Amino acid sequence: MKILVLNGPNLNLLGQREPDIYGVSTLADIESMCLDTGRDIGVELGFAQSNHEGALVDAIQGAPGTYDGIVLNAGAYTHSSIAIRDAISATTLPVLELHLSNVHAREGFRHHSMIAPVCIGVIGGFGATGYLLALRAMANHLGADR
């Protein structure tokens, strides 16, 4: 079983960008923690990050046949991208929406997700630990975490 962990815009700046909101872990730190969790639950992982909407759409469209599910932190595109929503809808794979911060405790424009209605669930507000929770939730959904 294989899960794609897909990260959107500005997540390459984790550890330096607004650490009071997003924490001090870098994206590399988070990927390392994810690999440890993947080994614990018997799931292989792939990782991708892009600041470009089209590249995220390409990654979602290209995932079937290689991956069994996607954990997606779409960043700001969560609140604005119909293209990413449509790519999720078109894929045969389950997608889980993930956020480092609690978007509902932040600015009003962050309270609406374009992608949540086409995802199997949403995890947010737990910082880097949210990635580990998301991996376990996806593995459980796929039947691997037993």
Summary of the structure (lengths in Angstrom):
residues: 146
radius of gyration: 13.9
end to end distance: 13.0
largest distance: 38.7
contacts: 473
relative contact order: 0.21
helix: 48%
strand: 19%
